């Protein structure tokens, strides 16, 4: 297969499917290519049980085979950037990103429920960052419970959004937050974007799970929905919790560099992020997911709470904003969702040029991903 060139901008669902069709291999196809060109049979490589080639041992064997092809100049049949896919482009269940010429780095998407994904990670997470459903009584095709809200061209919105029953929201939150706490390494952090009406539930669930409160940041929204009988919700709340004490030596905090500094010029991070710095998520003229955050606000959170090569996990991938932020900033990533449309849209965004900064070319990891993994003291402990 060739590199993706025909669908560099995602405007419709057809573009999503065309991009994935040109930029994916089934695990069986990749295995056959490797088997043709090099030996991947040692140490139990070929006797993996059919249908289970996505496990940790097989993935390591596959990456080793691809590296062998590259060293010998035989990787001509592998696209510059491609997904190894389990399932089909229309209904993917698990995807592993492959980048020609780059040091192997985990970048994975799974069709999986949040608590299950968090319980099955291959290694502890450095950061779990997500924007879970808000449980506002929405259904398929309803953008707000009252039928009003933003005026959108629904033909340009990926379907299949799965909300949570408002009556079950507290238990739903306790379940996945407990799993997130267990998935974090010592000093690792949980960062959750919610509307202001759900932030208290998330914080209480995290404290019940043994996590320590770090901060609650009000991140302004550029286009809040007009309301008549109460103030319009004009910000998201980013609730940040830590596994361990605030003074844990591995807890990461980097003051955002894209926000106003003190008069002295030194960083002066506040728990209010003005709306003009947080970007927009409406993607005019482009295909979009039903409910997504702007890239700038998520990218800031990723850089603030993790180091290059750290593992960031988003168990509610949605439109793939966290995946794009990790791609641009050189973090490793595992994401999951229960909506197949979310998985294929997220995967297509990472193959399309729109996911890349203007000064970089598709097909190459950000330079930061090639740096040595962060040391145990990579962050800045603060009280």
VOBA-1610 file (N, C-alpha, C; in pm, whole numbers, padded with zeros to 5 digits, always signed):
BEGIN
Unk+00084-00119+00000Unk+00000+00000+00000Unk+00088+00125+00000Unk+00036+00232-00053Unk+00110+00356-00058Unk+00076+00443+00062Unk+00155+00548+00079Unk+00125+00644+00184Unk-00009+00709+00156Unk-00068+00764+00262Unk-00196+00832+00246Unk-00174+00965+00177Unk-00238+00986+00063Unk-00225+01113-00008Unk-00359+01166-00054Unk-00461+01081-00058Unk-00586+01123-00119Unk-00685+01188-00026Unk-00667+01179+00104Unk-00764+01235+00198Unk-00689+01308+00308Unk-00623+01417+00271Unk-00541+01489+00367Unk-00623+01580+00457Unk-00746+01610+00418Unk-00837+01688+00501Unk-00966+01610+00514Unk-01015+01596+00634Unk-01135+01516+00659Unk-01258+01606+00658Unk-01339+01592+00554Unk-01459+01673+00540Unk-01586+01590+00556Unk-01579+01460+00529Unk-01696+01373+00537Unk-01655+01238+00595Unk-01755+01158+00628Unk-01728+01022+00673Unk-01661+00941+00563Unk-01693+00972+00436Unk-01628+00903+00325Unk-01478+00931+00326Unk-01438+01054+00360Unk-01296+01085+00370Unk-01229+01005+00480Unk-01299+00989+00592Unk-01246+00909+00703Unk-01219+00767+00657Unk-01316+00705+00592Unk-01301+00567+00548Unk-01196+00554+00439Unk-01190+00652+00348Unk-01090+00648+00242Unk-00949+00659+00300Unk-00932+00746+00397Unk-00802+00763+00462Unk-00759+00635+00531Unk-00851+00574+00604Unk-00818+00450+00675Unk-00792+00336+00577Unk-00872+00328+00472Unk-00852+00220+00375Unk-00714+00228+00312Unk-00664+00351+00290Unk-00532+00367+00228Unk-00419+00358+00329Unk-00451+00370+00457Unk-00346+00379+00557Unk-00351+00274+00666Unk-00412+00158+00638Unk-00417+00053+00740Unk-00378-00082+00680Unk-00323-00165+00764Unk-00300-00306+00733Unk-00370-00387+00840Unk-00425-00500+00802Unk-00468-00593+00905Unk-00345-00654+00968Unk-00359-00704+01088Unk-00245-00768+01154Unk-00195-00886+01072Unk-00287-00957+01008Unk-00245-01069+00924Unk-00162-01025+00806Unk-00201-00914+00741Unk-00123-00862+00627Unk+00017-00821+00669Unk+00027-00752+00783Unk+00159-00712+00831Unk+00244-00833+00864Unk+00184-00931+00925Unk+00259-01052+00960Unk+00311-01120+00833Unk+00225-01126+00729Unk+00267-01189+00605Unk+00383-01113+00540Unk+00376-00979+00543Unk+00485-00899+00486Unk+00615-00926+00561Unk+00606-00928+00693Unk+00726-00955+00773Unk+00779-01095+00748Unk+00688-01191+00741Unk+00729-01330+00720Unk+00796-01349+00584Unk+00753-01272+00483Unk+00815-01281+00351Unk+00958-01232+00352Unk+00985-01129+00433Unk+01112-01059+00424Unk+01211-01093+00535Unk+01165-01139+00649Unk+01258-01167+00760Unk+01198-01271+00852Unk+01278-01322+00942Unk+01237-01429+01032Unk+01174-01369+01157Unk+01044-01396+01175Unk+00977-01351+01297Unk+00927-01471+01377Unk+00984-01587+01352Unk+00931-01709+01411Unk+00999-01747+01541Unk+01112-01686+01575Unk+01185-01730+01693Unk+01110-01692+01820Unk+01140-01761+01925Unk+01087-01732+02058Unk+00934-01728+02061Unk+00873-01815+01984Unk+00728-01828+01993Unk+00649-01729+01911Unk+00711-01664+01812Unk+00641-01562+01736Unk+00527-01616+01653Unk+00547-01731+01585Unk+00445-01776+01491Unk+00338-01862+01554Unk+00364-01913+01675Unk+00262-02001+01729Unk+00159-01928+01812Unk+00154-01793+01798Unk+00049-01720+01867Unk-00087-01773+01823Unk-00181-01776+01917Unk-00314-01826+01886Unk-00381-01733+01786Unk-00435-01784+01674Unk-00503-01697+01577Unk-00610-01613+01645Unk-00614-01485+01608Unk-00710-01393+01669Unk-00657-01324+01791Unk-00534-01359+01835Unk-00477-01296+01954Unk-00343-01232+01921Unk-00325-01189+01797Unk-00198-01132+01758Unk-00178-00990+01810Unk-00277-00932+01876Unk-00261-00798+01929Unk-00206-00795+02069Unk-00167-00910+02125Unk-00118-00908+02263Unk+00024-00852+02268Unk+00075-00835+02390Unk+00202-00766+02410Unk+00316-00838+02340Unk+00325-00970+02352Unk+00436-01043+02292Unk+00432-01031+02140Unk+00313-01044+02081Unk+00305-01036+01935Unk+00341-00896+01887Unk+00294-00792+01957Unk+00326-00656+01915Unk+00477-00633+01918Unk+00544-00684+02022Unk+00689-00669+02028Unk+00757-00744+01914Unk+00709-00862+01881Unk+00766-00938+01770Unk+00743-00864+01637Unk+00625-00805+01620Unk+00595-00732+01498Unk+00685-00610+01484Unk+00702-00537+01591Unk+00789-00420+01585Unk+00933-00460+01556Unk+00977-00571+01613Unk+01112-00619+01585Unk+01128-00655+01439Unk+01027-00719+01380Unk+01033-00753+01239Unk+01037-00631+01150Unk+00957-00529+01185Unk+00958-00406+01107Unk+01093-00336+01115Unk+01154-00336+01233Unk+01285-00275+01247Unk+01390-00349+01163Unk+01378-00481+01155Unk+01469-00559+01071Unk+01453-00521+00925Unk+01328-00507+00879Unk+01304-00464+00742Unk+01369-00329+00715Unk+01355-00237+00809Unk+01410-00103+00789Unk+01562-00106+00783Unk+01624-00182+00871Unk+01770-00187+00874Unk+01826-00239+00742Unk+01755-00333+00680Unk+01803-00393+00556Unk+01745-00325+00431Unk+01674-00213+00450Unk+01620-00140+00336Unk+01509-00214+00264Unk+01436-00299+00335Unk+01333-00380+00272Unk+01192-00340+00314Unk+01178-00221+00371Unk+01047-00180+00423Unk+00966-00102+00319Unk+00996-00124+00191Unk+00930-00047+00086Unk+00780-00072+00078Unk+00735-00185+00132Unk+00592-00215+00123Unk+00513-00161+00242Unk+00583-00098+00335Unk+00515-00039+00450Unk+00504+00111+00427Unk+00383+00165+00438Unk+00363+00308+00420Unk+00439+00388+00523Unk+00459+00516+00494Unk+00534+00602+00586Unk+00467+00606+00723Unk+00337+00618+00725Unk+00260+00612+00849Unk+00137+00527+00824Unk+00114+00427+00908Unk+00000+00337+00886Unk-00044+00280+01020Unk-00166+00231+01021Unk-00219+00161+01138Unk-00222+00011+01110Unk-00175-00067+01205Unk-00206-00211+01205Unk-00341-00223+01273Unk-00437-00283+01203Unk-00576-00276+01248Unk-00632-00416+01271Unk-00703-00432+01379Unk-00782-00553+01401Unk-00927-00517+01374Unk-00992-00593+01289Unk-01126-00560+01244Unk-01119-00503+01103Unk-01204-00408+01073Unk-01205-00344+00941Unk-01198-00192+00960Unk-01173-00121+00849Unk-01169+00025+00858Unk-01301+00082+00907Unk-01413+00019+00869Unk-01544+00068+00912Unk-01575+00030+01055Unk-01519-00081+01103Unk-01547-00128+01238Unk-01419-00177+01305Unk-01325-00085+01331Unk-01199-00125+01394Unk-01220-00157+01542Unk-01146-00254+01592Unk-01154-00288+01734Unk-01024-00261+01808Unk-00912-00262+01736Unk-00784-00232+01799Unk-00685-00192+01692Unk-00610-00084+01717Unk-00517-00033+01618Unk-00384+00001+01684Unk-00276-00030+01613Unk-00141-00001+01659Unk-00073+00082+01551Unk-00021+00199+01586Unk+00038+00289+01487Unk+00180+00248+01453Unk+00211+00248+01323Unk+00343+00213+01273Unk+00396+00332+01194Unk+00520+00373+01224Unk+00580+00488+01157Unk+00714+00445+01100Unk+00728+00454+00968Unk+00851+00412+00902Unk+00966+00502+00945Unk+01080+00440+00977Unk+01201+00514+01008Unk+01207+00571+01148Unk+01106+00548+01230Unk+01103+00605+01364Unk+01130+00498+01469Unk+01184+00542+01581Unk+01199+00451+01694Unk+01060+00405+01737Unk+01039+00275+01755Unk+00905+00229+01793Unk+00856+00297+01920Unk+00736+00346+01917Unk+00674+00409+02033Unk+00527+00371+02034Unk+00477+00333+02149Unk+00339+00286+02156Unk+00241+00399+02125Unk+00149+00373+02034Unk+00040+00463+02003Unk-00074+00374+01960Unk-00173+00361+02044Unk-00273+00255+02025Unk-00412+00308+02050Unk-00510+00254+01976Unk-00652+00281+01996Unk-00725+00149+02014Unk-00822+00148+02105Unk-00897+00026+02132Unk-01046+00056+02140Unk-01127-00032+02083Unk-01272-00026+02101Unk-01301-00101+02231Unk-01312-00027+02339Unk-01318-00091+02470Unk-01380+00004+02573Unk-01450-00053+02667Unk-01509+00024+02776Unk-01398+00078+02867Unk-01420+00194+02927Unk-01314+00268+02995Unk-01249+00190+03109Unk-01328+00139+03203Unk-01269+00071+03318Unk-01192-00054+03276Unk-01243-00123+03174Unk-01175-00243+03124Unk-01041-00207+03060Unk-01039-00101+02979Unk-00914-00058+02917Unk-00811-00021+03023Unk-00853+00055+03124Unk-00761+00099+03229Unk-00706-00019+03308Unk-00785-00123+03322Unk-00740-00241+03397Unk-00646-00330+03317Unk-00641-00310+03183Unk-00564-00399+03097Unk-00444-00332+03032Unk-00398-00219+03085Unk-00280-00153+03031Unk-00157-00241+03051Unk-00063-00233+02957Unk+00058-00313+02966Unk+00159-00257+03064Unk+00143-00130+03100Unk+00232-00066+03197Unk+00154+00045+03267Unk+00198+00089+03385Unk+00128+00198+03453Unk+00131+00326+03371Unk+00025+00404+03381Unk+00015+00530+03308Unk+00082+00642+03387Unk+00144+00733+03313Unk+00197+00854+03375Unk+00087+00959+03392Unk-00007+00960+03297Unk-00116+01057+03301Unk-00239+00993+03238Unk-00351+01000+03309Unk-00482+00966+03251Unk-00555+01098+03233Unk-00580+01134+03107Unk-00642+01262+03075Unk-00762+01236+02986Unk-00878+01287+03024Unk-00997+01253+02946Unk-01107+01357+02963Unk-01206+01344+02877Unk-01327+01426+02875Unk-01444+01328+02868Unk-01486+01273+02983Unk-01589+01168+02980Unk-01727+01224+02947Unk-01822+01136+02915Unk-01960+01182+02895Unk-02009+01257+03018Unk-02098+01353+02997Unk-02146+01436+03107Unk-02276+01386+03168Unk-02341+01288+03104Unk-02465+01236+03160Unk-02575+01340+03168Unk-02603+01407+03058Unk-02703+01515+03056Unk-02832+01473+02986Unk-02852+01344+02971Unk-02977+01297+02912Unk-02983+01306+02762Unk-02868+01310+02700Unk-02865+01318+02554Unk-02878+01179+02493Unk-02934+01175+02373Unk-02943+01051+02298Unk-02878+01066+02163Unk-02877+00960+02084Unk-02821+00964+01949Unk-02888+01074+01867Unk-02807+01163+01812Unk-02859+01270+01727Unk-02908+01391+01802Unk-02917+01385+01937Unk-02957+01500+02016Unk-02831+01567+02069Unk-02814+01692+02041Unk-02694+01761+02085Unk-02713+01825+02221Unk-02836+01850+02260Unk-02867+01894+02395Unk-03006+01846+02429Unk-03032+01827+02556Unk-03157+01763+02598Unk-03280+01843+02557Unk-03269+01977+02549Unk-03386+02057+02515Unk-03407+02070+02365Unk-03320+02005+02285Unk-03335+02010+02140Unk-03278+02134+02077Unk-03228+02227+02159Unk-03168+02349+02106Unk-03017+02335+02104Unk-02945+02443+02126Unk-02800+02434+02128Unk-02740+02487+01999Unk-02620+02442+01966Unk-02551+02491+01846Unk-02624+02449+01719Unk-02618+02533+01619Unk-02673+02500+01488Unk-02562+02433+01409Unk-02577+02306+01381Unk-02471+02228+01318Unk-02524+02156+01196Unk-02434+02133+01101Unk-02463+02047+00988Unk-02436+01904+01033Unk-02542+01832+01065Unk-02526+01699+01122Unk-02464+01599+01025Unk-02464+01631+00896Unk-02399+01541+00800Unk-02247+01543+00816Unk-02194+01642+00887Unk-02050+01652+00908Unk-02011+01613+01050Unk-02100+01545+01120Unk-02072+01504+01258Unk-02075+01352+01267Unk-01969+01294+01321Unk-01965+01149+01339Unk-02072+01107+01438Unk-02145+01002+01405Unk-02253+00955+01490Unk-02206+00855+01593Unk-02304+00800+01664Unk-02274+00692+01757Unk-02237+00734+01897Unk-02246+00865+01928Unk-02209+00912+02062Unk-02290+00837+02168Unk-02221+00792+02272Unk-02286+00715+02379Unk-02281+00796+02507Unk-02395+00839+02555Unk-02401+00913+02680Unk-02429+00817+02796Unk-02437+00870+02914Unk-02460+00791+03034Unk-02593+00833+03095Unk-02669+00738+03144Unk-02795+00767+03213Unk-02766+00859+03331Unk-02829+00976+03338Unk-02802+01067+03449Unk-02818+01002+03586Unk-02913+00910+03599Unk-02935+00845+03728Unk-02820+00752+03765Unk-02740+00710+03665Unk-02630+00618+03689Unk-02494+00688+03686Unk-02496+00821+03674Unk-02371+00891+03648Unk-02271+00879+03763Unk-02318+00890+03886Unk-02226+00884+04001Unk-02158+00748+04007Unk-02234+00639+03989Unk-02174+00507+03994Unk-02083+00484+03875Unk-02124+00529+03757Unk-02040+00522+03638Unk-01906+00590+03664Unk-01909+00708+03723Unk-01787+00783+03750Unk-01700+00712+03853Unk-01760+00663+03959Unk-01682+00591+04062Unk-01610+00471+04002Unk-01677+00401+03911Unk-01619+00279+03854Unk-01495+00309+03771Unk-01507+00404+03677Unk-01391+00428+03590Unk-01282+00507+03663Unk-01317+00594+03756Unk-01215+00669+03831Unk-01135+00574+03920Unk-01202+00477+03980Unk-01129+00378+04061Unk-01031+00301+03973Unk-01073+00264+03853Unk-00983+00194+03761Unk-00867+00285+03719Unk-00895+00414+03698Unk-00789+00507+03661Unk-00686+00520+03773Unk-00733+00527+03897Unk-00640+00535+04010Unk-00549+00414+04016Unk-00605+00296+03988Unk-00524+00175+03989Unk-00429+00165+03871Unk-00458+00239+03763Unk-00374+00232+03643Unk-00254+00326+03650Unk-00257+00423+03743Unk-00150+00523+03751Unk-00030+00469+03827Unk+00088+00510+03787Unk+00209+00484+03866Unk+00210+00580+03985Unk+00298+00558+04079Unk+00314+00650+04189Unk+00352+00788+04140Unk+00282+00890+04181Unk+00306+01025+04134Unk+00236+01056+04003Unk+00175+00956+03941Unk+00098+00980+03819Unk-00028+01058+03849Unk-00085+01120+03747Unk-00197+01211+03769Unk-00317+01178+03680Unk-00433+01207+03736Unk-00560+01197+03665Unk-00608+01339+03639Unk-00637+01372+03514Unk-00685+01504+03476Unk-00813+01487+03396Unk-00923+01543+03447Unk-01055+01519+03389Unk-01121+01650+03354Unk-01154+01668+03226Unk-01233+01782+03182Unk-01381+01748+03197Unk-01456+01835+03261Unk-01600+01818+03273Unk-01666+01955+03262Unk-01799+01953+03250Unk-01874+02075+03273Unk-01875+02103+03423Unk-01902+02226+03464Unk-01898+02258+03607Unk-01997+02178+03690Unk-02106+02128+03628Unk-02205+02054+03705Unk-02159+01914+03743Unk-02051+01863+03681Unk-02004+01727+03709Unk-01869+01723+03782Unk-01804+01837+03799Unk-01670+01838+03856Unk-01667+01784+03998Unk-01768+01816+04079Unk-01768+01770+04218Unk-01778+01618+04226Unk-01857+01559+04135Unk-01871+01413+04135Unk-01737+01347+04104Unk-01665+01401+04006Unk-01535+01346+03971Unk-01437+01359+04086Unk-01431+01477+04149Unk-01335+01496+04259Unk-01367+01404+04376Unk-01493+01392+04412Unk-01529+01304+04525Unk-01497+01159+04493Unk-01525+01116+04369Unk-01494+00978+04331Unk-01345+00953+04338Unk-01265+01052+04295Unk-01119+01035+04297Unk-01067+01033+04440Unk-01119+01116+04526Unk-01076+01114+04666Unk-01116+00983+04733Unk-01235+00932+04701Unk-01277+00802+04754Unk-01185+00689+04705Unk-01125+00708+04586Unk-01033+00608+04531Unk-00891+00625+04585Unk-00871+00719+04675Unk-00741+00737+04737Unk-00650+00836+04670Unk-00700+00911+04572Unk-00617+01009+04503Unk-00618+01143+04577Unk-00515+01221+04554Unk-00496+01349+04622Unk-00531+01464+04529Unk-00609+01559+04578Unk-00646+01674+04497Unk-00524+01761+04471Unk-00509+01803+04345Unk-00399+01891+04305Unk-00451+02030+04270Unk-00551+02035+04180Unk-00604+02164+04138Unk-00734+02144+04064Unk-00814+02250+04058Unk-00933+02255+03974Unk-00923+02382+03891Unk-00905+02365+03762Unk-00879+02478+03672Unk-01006+02512+03594Unk-01040+02638+03591Unk-01151+02686+03509Unk-01095+02728+03374Unk-01128+02654+03269Unk-01080+02681+03133Unk-01194+02740+03052Unk-01183+02866+03017Unk-01292+02938+02952Unk-01327+02884+02815Unk-01454+02888+02781Unk-01505+02847+02650Unk-01538+02970+02569Unk-01504+02969+02441Unk-01527+03087+02358Unk-01674+03106+02321Unk-01748+02995+02310Unk-01887+03007+02264Unk-01982+02929+02357Unk-02005+02979+02479Unk-02101+02912+02567Unk-02243+02922+02511Unk-02323+02822+02541Unk-02462+02821+02495Unk-02542+02921+02578Unk-02625+03000+02512Unk-02709+03097+02583Unk-02815+03025+02665Unk-02835+03070+02787Unk-02939+03016+02875Unk-03028+03130+02921Unk-03148+03095+02972Unk-03245+03198+03010Unk-03269+03204+03160Unk-03253+03092+03231Unk-03291+03092+03372Unk-03174+03063+03465Unk-03054+03063+03412Unk-02934+03049+03495Unk-02815+03096+03413Unk-02701+03125+03477Unk-02584+03170+03402Unk-02538+03065+03301Unk-02493+03112+03186Unk-02441+03020+03085Unk-02312+02956+03134Unk-02297+02823+03117Unk-02170+02758+03155Unk-02059+02798+03058Unk-01974+02891+03100Unk-01875+02951+03011Unk-01736+02894+03030Unk-01724+02781+03100Unk-01591+02720+03119Unk-01604+02570+03141Unk-01496+02500+03109Unk-01479+02362+03153Unk-01404+02364+03286Unk-01421+02258+03362Unk-01340+02240+03482Unk-01242+02126+03456Unk-01114+02153+03477Unk-01011+02050+03468Unk-00973+02011+03610Unk-01021+01896+03654Unk-00993+01846+03789Unk-00868+01759+03782Unk-00766+01793+03862Unk-00639+01722+03859Unk-00616+01655+03993Unk-00592+01526+03990Unk-00570+01444+04110Unk-00439+01366+04093Unk-00378+01329+04204Unk-00248+01261+04201Unk-00254+01132+04280Unk-00184+01030+04231Unk-00168+00907+04308Unk-00046+00925+04399Unk-00071+00949+04524Unk+00035+00978+04620Unk+00025+01121+04668Unk+00124+01163+04743Unk+00122+01297+04801Unk+00156+01403+04697Unk+00118+01527+04725Unk+00155+01637+04637Unk+00306+01649+04622Unk+00379+01608+04724Unk+00525+01617+04722Unk+00592+01495+04659Unk+00514+01407+04601Unk+00573+01287+04540Unk+00679+01329+04438Unk+00799+01271+04444Unk+00908+01317+04356Unk+00883+01295+04208Unk+00790+01209+04171Unk+00766+01183+04030Unk+00643+01256+03977Unk+00579+01337+04060Unk+00465+01415+04010Unk+00517+01527+03920Unk+00458+01539+03802Unk+00506+01634+03701Unk+00421+01760+03704Unk+00487+01872+03702Unk+00418+01999+03678Unk+00511+02094+03605Unk+00471+02135+03484Unk+00543+02234+03407Unk+00450+02354+03386Unk+00489+02469+03434Unk+00406+02588+03417Unk+00381+02613+03269Unk+00255+02630+03227Unk+00226+02654+03085Unk+00300+02775+03032Unk+00359+02758+02914Unk+00436+02865+02853Unk+00354+02951+02759Unk+00230+02910+02733Unk+00147+02984+02637Unk+00044+03072+02706Unk+00057+03089+02837Unk-00033+03176+02911Unk+00043+03298+02962Unk-00027+03407+02999Unk+00043+03526+03044Unk+00134+03499+03164Unk+00251+03563+03163Unk+00347+03552+03272Unk+00332+03670+03366Unk+00405+03667+03475Unk+00406+03779+03569Unk+00475+03899+03504Unk+00465+04014+03567Unk+00529+04134+03512Unk+00680+04117+03504Unk+00734+04035+03592Unk+00878+04010+03590Unk+00920+03922+03474Unk+00824+03862+03406Unk+00853+03770+03298Unk+00857+03625+03341Unk+00852+03601+03471Unk+00854+03464+03521Unk+00716+03400+03508Unk+00714+03270+03500Unk+00587+03198+03491Unk+00502+03225+03615Unk+00374+03243+03594Unk+00282+03272+03704Unk+00152+03196+03678Unk+00158+03062+03687Unk+00041+02982+03648Unk-00077+03002+03743Unk-00192+03025+03685Unk-00316+03044+03760Unk-00413+02931+03731Unk-00514+02918+03816Unk-00614+02813+03794Unk-00733+02865+03713Unk-00712+02973+03640Unk-00810+03022+03543Unk-00738+03038+03409Unk-00788+02969+03307Unk-00731+02979+03173Unk-00829+03057+03086Unk-00794+03181+03049Unk-00887+03264+02970Unk-00925+03198+02838Unk-01048+03221+02796Unk-01103+03153+02679Unk-01022+03178+02552Unk-00964+03296+02538Unk-00893+03327+02413Unk-00768+03243+02394Unk-00721+03175+02499Unk-00603+03091+02488Unk-00638+02943+02468Unk-00765+02910+02469Unk-00805+02770+02473Unk-00850+02712+02340Unk-00860+02797+02237Unk-00894+02745+02106Unk-01041+02717+02087Unk-01074+02666+01968Unk-01210+02631+01930Unk-01214+02486+01883Unk-01327+02424+01901Unk-01342+02284+01861Unk-01440+02267+01747Unk-01487+02377+01688Unk-01597+02363+01591Unk-01551+02316+01453Unk-01421+02328+01417Unk-01368+02276+01291Unk-01454+02318+01170Unk-01467+02447+01143Unk-01555+02491+01033Unk-01521+02424+00900Unk-01624+02368+00836Unk-01608+02305+00706Unk-01551+02165+00709Unk-01509+02117+00826Unk-01449+01985+00837Unk-01541+01889+00912Unk-01517+01763+00891Unk-01586+01659+00967Unk-01539+01666+01112Unk-01629+01643+01203Unk-01592+01652+01344Unk-01666+01547+01425Unk-01618+01525+01546Unk-01688+01435+01636Unk-01798+01513+01708Unk-01894+01441+01758Unk-02011+01501+01819Unk-01976+01594+01935Unk-01878+01558+02015Unk-01847+01637+02133Unk-01697+01629+02157Unk-01624+01738+02130Unk-01479+01736+02145Unk-01430+01865+02208Unk-01313+01857+02269Unk-01245+01974+02322Unk-01154+02034+02216Unk-01119+02163+02227Unk-01020+02221+02135Unk-00882+02162+02162Unk-00802+02150+02057Unk-00667+02096+02073Unk-00580+02181+02165Unk-00581+02316+02155Unk-00489+02393+02239Unk-00505+02370+02389Unk-00629+02359+02437Unk-00647+02344+02581Unk-00601+02205+02627Unk-00620+02104+02544Unk-00574+01969+02579Unk-00422+01959+02567Unk-00366+02019+02463Unk-00221+02018+02446Unk-00152+02084+02564Unk-00208+02193+02614Unk-00151+02259+02732Unk-00153+02167+02854Unk-00265+02096+02873Unk-00274+02005+02986Unk-00174+01891+02975Unk-00158+01837+02854Unk-00062+01727+02833Unk+00079+01774+02866Unk+00118+01890+02816Unk+00253+01940+02840Unk+00274+01978+02986Unk+00170+02023+03051Unk+00182+02066+03190Unk+00200+01948+03286Unk+00136+01834+03253Unk+00126+01724+03349Unk+00205+01599+03309Unk+00284+01606+03202Unk+00363+01490+03161Unk+00491+01535+03093Unk+00583+01442+03075Unk+00709+01467+03006Unk+00710+01394+02872Unk+00796+01435+02777Unk+00809+01362+02652Unk+00835+01214+02677Unk+00772+01128+02596Unk+00782+00982+02603Unk+00703+00922+02717Unk+00637+01004+02800Unk+00548+00950+02902Unk+00427+00884+02835Unk+00362+00794+02908Unk+00242+00727+02859Unk+00119+00803+02906Unk+00041+00854+02810Unk-00084+00923+02838Unk-00198+00833+02793Unk-00299+00819+02877Unk-00413+00732+02847Unk-00541+00814+02850Unk-00624+00797+02747Unk-00755+00860+02741Unk-00859+00750+02718Unk-00932+00709+02822Unk-01030+00601+02806Unk-01160+00646+02743Unk-01173+00775+02711Unk-01291+00828+02641Unk-01240+00910+02521Unk-01184+00842+02423Unk-01112+00908+02315Unk-01198+01004+02235Unk-01324+00970+02210Unk-01410+01060+02136Unk-01351+01097+02002Unk-01336+01227+01976Unk-01285+01275+01849Unk-01134+01274+01838Unk-01064+01219+01935Unk-00919+01201+01923Unk-00836+01324+01957Unk-00892+01421+02028Unk-00816+01542+02060Unk-00694+01511+02144Unk-00708+01424+02244Unk-00592+01390+02327Unk-00488+01316+02245Unk-00533+01231+02153Unk-00438+01161+02066Unk-00357+01259+01983Unk-00423+01359+01924Unk-00354+01459+01844Unk-00256+01538+01930Unk-00297+01575+02051Unk-00210+01649+02142Unk-00086+01569+02178Unk-00103+01440+02202Unk+00011+01354+02235Unk+00102+01336+02114Unk+00043+01322+01997Unk+00118+01308+01872Unk+00208+01429+01850Unk+00152+01548+01872Unk+00227+01671+01849Unk+00335+01695+01955Unk+00313+01645+02075Unk+00404+01677+02185Unk+00499+01563+02220Unk+00493+01451+02147Unk+00589+01344+02169Unk+00561+01257+02288Unk+00435+01243+02326Unk+00397+01149+02432Unk+00348+01018+02370Unk+00365+00908+02440Unk+00303+00783+02398Unk+00156+00788+02438Unk+00075+00705+02371Unk-00069+00721+02390Unk-00142+00588+02376Unk-00238+00567+02465Unk-00336+00460+02451Unk-00473+00523+02472Unk-00563+00502+02377Unk-00697+00557+02388Unk-00803+00453+02360Unk-00919+00473+02416Unk-01029+00380+02394Unk-01162+00451+02391Unk-01260+00385+02331Unk-01395+00437+02328Unk-01488+00320+02299Unk-01615+00335+02333Unk-01713+00231+02302Unk-01782+00256+02169Unk-01750+00367+02104Unk-01811+00404+01976Unk-01713+00377+01862Unk-01743+00283+01772Unk-01653+00258+01659Unk-01627+00382+01574Unk-01726+00470+01561Unk-01707+00592+01483Unk-01600+00680+01545Unk-01591+00681+01677Unk-01488+00759+01745Unk-01350+00703+01717Unk-01338+00571+01717Unk-01208+00507+01694Unk-01161+00534+01551Unk-01248+00517+01452Unk-01203+00536+01314Unk-01176+00683+01284Unk-01254+00775+01343Unk-01229+00916+01321Unk-01096+00958+01384Unk-01069+00912+01506Unk-00943+00943+01573Unk-00825+00890+01493Unk-00837+00767+01443Unk-00728+00707+01365Unk-00705+00785+01236Unk-00813+00826+01170Unk-00799+00900+01045Unk-00735+01036+01068Unk-00765+01100+01179Unk-00705+01232+01208Unk-00552+01221+01216Unk-00502+01110+01266Unk-00357+01094+01280Unk-00290+01056+01148Unk-00368+01019+01049Unk-00314+00994+00916Unk-00328+01115+00825Unk-00419+01205+00858Unk-00445+01321+00773Unk-00352+01436+00810Unk-00326+01520+00716Unk-00233+01630+00737Unk-00282+01728+00843Unk-00414+01733+00866Unk-00466+01829+00962Unk-00416+01803+01104Unk-00369+01682+01132Unk-00319+01650+01265Unk-00177+01697+01287Unk-00113+01752+01183Unk+00029+01787+01190Unk+00046+01938+01191Unk+00139+01988+01271Unk+00169+02132+01267Unk+00218+02170+01127Unk+00204+02297+01093Unk+00236+02342+00958Unk+00384+02327+00924Unk+00471+02326+01025Unk+00614+02321+00998Unk+00670+02180+01000Unk+00581+02078+00998Unk+00628+01941+01002Unk+00560+01860+00894Unk+00624+01752+00854Unk+00571+01668+00748Unk+00505+01543+00805Unk+00393+01499+00751Unk+00333+01374+00797Unk+00430+01258+00779Unk+00415+01159+00866Unk+00496+01038+00852Unk+00615+01032+00944Unk+00640+01138+01020Unk+00752+01136+01113Unk+00702+01175+01251Unk+00745+01100+01352Unk+00708+01136+01488Unk+00766+01271+01523Unk+00703+01346+01613Unk+00764+01468+01665Unk+00902+01437+01722Unk+00999+01529+01709Unk+01134+01503+01760Unk+01134+01458+01906Unk+01041+01509+01986Unk+01042+01475+02128Unk+01019+01328+02152Unk+00948+01259+02061Unk+00920+01119+02083Unk+01046+01035+02073Unk+01150+01090+02008Unk+01274+01017+01991Unk+01373+01044+02104Unk+01337+01132+02196Unk+01424+01160+02309Unk+01423+01043+02406Unk+01522+01040+02492Unk+01526+00936+02595Unk+01407+00952+02687Unk+01352+00841+02740Unk+01241+00852+02834Unk+01277+00940+02952Unk+01177+01005+03006Unk+01200+01095+03118Unk+01253+01018+03238Unk+01336+01083+03316Unk+01387+01021+03438Unk+01282+01027+03546Unk+01309+00955+03656Unk+01210+00949+03763Unk+01180+01087+03819Unk+01277+01177+03816Unk+01254+01310+03870Unk+01229+01413+03764Unk+01165+01374+03654Unk+01148+01465+03541Unk+01058+01582+03569Unk+00969+01569+03667Unk+00876+01677+03695Unk+00928+01773+03800Unk+00843+01867+03837Unk+00879+01966+03937Unk+00785+01950+04054Unk+00828+01884+04164Unk+00739+01868+04279Unk+00704+02005+04338Unk+00578+02024+04365Unk+00534+02150+04425Unk+00436+02120+04535Unk+00426+02210+04628Unk+00331+02192+04739Unk+00199+02259+04705
//
